[in-house]
């Protein structure tokens, strides 16, 4: 699932790249390039969503925020997908919020354009529904992981899923933010990150996490990572073109 580095293009997004050329060209005039800086709120809980976003070099976290302000990540989306499935699933709004976790670029498409194209059926509808199925799998597996697996396993899963969506092996993220994403105490993340660093799997310094040994990280992670990755690869195969 790892994206390519280099100049920003709509085809750096896996969904847009998988469209048949005619469908892609029809959509291209309506795609607006946007910067997605760290911490930007793409949409808020219950708020109106005027656009869907196709990240090309950024990662967006889907968070559920409780009444007391506590939050937990329910899924992440990067260059493999889009942000804003409520717009074509008929719900219009969602109780979750979407926040940029890793800064980068992307493209946005007006909700009215997306709805028109989706309702025509065809390749775009097919791709968006398959992506939604993969996203639901990730949400389901995240719930299972948070309930049944240790914090260091959850951290490994989160690191690997994020790494799959970046062109480098470095993440910019504080332990406090990771704790908020996982919905656990910061002390638990500090202990888990320290354990991985002492074993030579990662290097953590001043909010930057560098992955030093990915194979060993995959050996430490729980089954949830492979379940999610295999489902994305099955539903959104690299280099494929959706049927017209």
C-alpha positions as CSV (number, residue, x, y, z in Angstrom):
1,X,0.0,0.0,0.0
2,X,3.0,2.3,0.3
3,X,2.7,5.4,-2.0
4,X,5.4,6.7,-4.3
5,X,7.3,9.8,-3.5
6,X,7.8,12.7,-5.9
7,X,5.6,15.3,-7.5
8,X,2.0,15.5,-6.4
9,X,-0.6,14.1,-8.9
10,X,-4.2,12.9,-8.5
11,X,-2.9,9.4,-9.5
12,X,-0.8,9.3,-6.4
13,X,-4.2,8.4,-4.8
14,X,-4.9,4.7,-5.3
15,X,-8.6,5.1,-5.9
16,X,-8.1,7.8,-8.6
17,X,-5.3,5.8,-10.2
18,X,-7.5,2.7,-10.5
19,X,-10.2,4.5,-12.5
20,X,-10.5,3.8,-16.2
21,X,-8.8,6.6,-18.1
22,X,-12.1,8.0,-19.5
23,X,-13.6,8.1,-16.0
24,X,-10.5,9.7,-14.6
25,X,-10.4,12.4,-17.3
26,X,-14.0,13.2,-16.7
27,X,-13.3,13.8,-13.0
28,X,-10.0,15.6,-13.4
29,X,-11.4,19.1,-14.0
30,X,-13.2,19.0,-10.7
31,X,-10.3,17.8,-8.6
32,X,-8.8,20.7,-6.5
33,X,-5.3,20.4,-5.1
34,X,-5.2,21.1,-1.3
35,X,-2.6,21.2,1.4
36,X,-3.4,19.0,4.4
37,X,-1.3,20.4,7.3
38,X,-0.8,18.5,10.6
39,X,-3.8,18.9,12.9
40,X,-6.2,20.2,10.3
41,X,-9.8,19.3,10.9
42,X,-11.2,17.9,7.6
43,X,-14.6,17.6,9.1
44,X,-16.2,17.7,12.6
45,X,-18.7,15.5,14.3
46,X,-22.1,16.2,12.9
47,X,-20.8,18.9,10.7
48,X,-21.7,19.5,7.1
49,X,-19.3,17.9,4.6
50,X,-19.0,20.0,1.4
51,X,-16.1,17.9,-0.1
52,X,-14.6,14.5,-0.1
53,X,-10.8,14.4,0.2
54,X,-8.4,12.1,-1.7
55,X,-5.0,12.2,0.2
56,X,-1.9,11.7,-2.0
57,X,0.9,12.1,0.6
58,X,-0.9,12.6,3.9
59,X,-2.8,10.5,6.5
60,X,-6.1,11.4,8.0
61,X,-7.3,9.9,11.3
62,X,-11.0,9.2,11.9
63,X,-11.6,9.9,15.6
64,X,-14.6,9.4,17.9
65,X,-14.7,12.1,20.6
66,X,-16.5,11.5,23.9
67,X,-18.5,14.1,25.8
68,X,-15.6,14.6,28.2
69,X,-13.2,15.4,25.4
70,X,-11.4,12.0,25.4
71,X,-10.9,10.5,21.9
72,X,-9.9,7.3,20.2
73,X,-9.0,6.6,16.6
74,X,-11.3,4.3,14.8
75,X,-9.5,4.2,11.4
76,X,-6.9,5.9,9.3
77,X,-7.0,6.8,5.6
78,X,-4.2,7.8,3.3
79,X,-3.3,7.6,-0.4
80,X,-5.2,4.3,-0.6
81,X,-8.6,5.9,-0.1
82,X,-10.7,9.0,0.6
83,X,-12.2,10.9,3.5
84,X,-15.9,11.5,3.6
85,X,-17.8,8.2,2.9
86,X,-21.0,9.6,4.5
87,X,-21.5,11.8,1.4
88,X,-22.1,8.8,-0.9
89,X,-23.5,6.4,1.7
90,X,-26.5,8.7,2.2
91,X,-25.8,9.8,5.8
92,X,-24.5,13.3,4.9
93,X,-22.9,13.6,8.4
94,X,-21.1,11.3,10.9
95,X,-20.5,11.3,14.6
96,X,-16.8,11.0,14.1
97,X,-14.3,13.7,13.2
98,X,-11.4,13.6,10.8
99,X,-8.0,15.2,11.6
100,X,-4.8,15.2,9.6
101,X,-2.3,12.9,11.4
102,X,0.5,13.2,8.9
103,X,0.9,16.4,6.9
104,X,1.0,16.2,3.1
105,X,-1.1,16.9,0.0
106,X,-4.3,15.8,-1.5
107,X,-7.2,16.6,-3.8
108,X,-10.8,17.5,-2.9
109,X,-14.0,17.0,-4.9
110,X,-17.2,18.9,-4.3
111,X,-19.9,16.7,-2.7
112,X,-22.4,17.6,-5.5
113,X,-20.0,16.3,-8.2
114,X,-19.2,13.1,-6.2
115,X,-22.9,12.3,-5.7
116,X,-23.7,12.8,-9.4
117,X,-20.9,10.5,-10.5
118,X,-21.6,7.9,-7.8
119,X,-25.3,7.7,-8.7
120,X,-24.4,7.0,-12.4
121,X,-22.9,3.7,-11.2
122,X,-19.9,2.3,-13.0
123,X,-16.3,2.3,-12.1
124,X,-16.3,5.0,-9.5
125,X,-19.2,3.6,-7.5
126,X,-17.6,0.2,-7.6
127,X,-14.3,1.5,-6.2
128,X,-15.9,3.6,-3.5
129,X,-18.0,0.7,-2.3
130,X,-15.0,-1.6,-2.2
131,X,-13.0,1.0,-0.3
132,X,-15.9,1.4,2.2
133,X,-15.9,-2.3,2.8
134,X,-12.1,-2.2,3.5
135,X,-12.6,0.8,5.8
136,X,-15.3,-1.0,7.8
137,X,-12.9,-4.0,8.2
138,X,-10.3,-1.6,9.6
139,X,-12.8,-0.1,12.1
140,X,-14.0,-3.5,13.2
141,X,-10.5,-4.8,13.7
142,X,-9.5,-1.7,15.6
143,X,-12.3,-2.3,18.1
144,X,-11.2,-5.9,18.6
145,X,-7.5,-4.9,18.9
146,X,-8.2,-2.2,21.5
147,X,-10.3,-4.7,23.6
148,X,-8.1,-7.8,23.4
149,X,-4.4,-6.9,22.7
150,X,-1.6,-5.3,24.7
151,X,-0.6,-1.6,24.2
152,X,2.7,-2.5,22.6
153,X,0.8,-4.7,20.0
154,X,-1.6,-1.8,19.4
155,X,1.3,0.5,18.9
156,X,3.0,-1.9,16.4
157,X,-0.3,-2.1,14.5
158,X,-0.7,1.7,14.4
159,X,2.9,2.2,13.3
160,X,2.7,-0.3,10.5
161,X,-0.6,0.9,9.2
162,X,0.8,4.5,9.2
163,X,4.0,3.4,7.6
164,X,2.1,1.7,4.7
165,X,0.6,5.0,3.8
166,X,3.9,7.0,3.8
167,X,6.8,7.2,1.3
168,X,9.3,7.3,4.2
169,X,10.1,5.3,7.3
170,X,9.7,8.3,9.6
171,X,6.6,9.5,11.4
172,X,6.1,12.8,13.1
173,X,4.0,12.2,16.2
174,X,4.3,12.8,19.9
175,X,3.6,10.0,22.4
176,X,0.8,12.1,23.8
177,X,-0.9,12.2,20.4
178,X,-0.4,8.5,19.9
179,X,-2.0,7.9,23.3
180,X,-5.0,10.0,22.2
181,X,-5.2,8.0,19.0
182,X,-5.1,4.7,20.7
183,X,-7.3,5.8,23.6
184,X,-4.8,4.7,26.2
185,X,-2.8,6.4,28.9
186,X,0.4,8.2,27.8
187,X,2.4,6.2,30.3
188,X,1.4,3.0,28.5
189,X,2.6,4.4,25.1
190,X,5.9,5.6,26.7
191,X,6.5,2.1,28.1
192,X,5.6,0.4,24.8
193,X,7.7,2.8,22.7
194,X,10.6,2.4,25.1
195,X,10.4,-1.3,24.8
196,X,10.5,-1.2,21.0
197,X,13.4,1.3,21.0
198,X,15.5,-0.8,23.5
199,X,15.0,-3.8,21.1
200,X,16.3,-1.7,18.2
201,X,13.0,-1.7,16.2
202,X,12.4,2.0,16.4
203,X,14.2,5.3,17.3
204,X,12.1,7.9,19.0
205,X,13.4,11.5,19.5
206,X,11.5,14.8,19.9
207,X,8.3,13.7,18.3
208,X,9.9,11.8,15.5
209,X,9.6,8.0,15.2
210,X,12.0,6.2,12.8
211,X,11.3,2.6,11.9
212,X,14.6,0.7,12.0
213,X,13.5,-2.9,11.7
214,X,10.2,-3.4,10.0
215,X,10.4,-7.2,9.8
216,X,10.8,-7.4,13.6
217,X,8.0,-4.9,14.0
218,X,5.7,-7.2,11.9
219,X,6.9,-10.1,14.1
220,X,5.7,-8.3,17.3
221,X,2.4,-7.1,16.0
222,X,-0.9,-8.8,16.6
223,X,-3.0,-10.5,13.9
224,X,-5.1,-7.4,13.4
225,X,-2.5,-5.7,11.1
226,X,-2.4,-8.5,8.6
227,X,-6.2,-8.9,8.6
228,X,-6.6,-5.2,7.7
229,X,-3.8,-5.2,5.2
230,X,-4.9,-8.3,3.4
231,X,-8.5,-6.9,3.1
232,X,-7.2,-3.7,1.5
233,X,-5.0,-5.6,-0.9
234,X,-7.9,-7.9,-1.8
235,X,-10.4,-5.2,-2.4
236,X,-8.1,-2.5,-3.8
237,X,-5.3,-4.4,-5.6
238,X,-2.3,-2.3,-6.6
239,X,-2.2,-1.4,-10.3
240,X,-5.7,-2.6,-11.0
241,X,-8.4,-0.8,-12.9
242,X,-12.0,-0.9,-11.8
243,X,-14.5,-2.5,-14.2
244,X,-16.5,0.0,-16.2
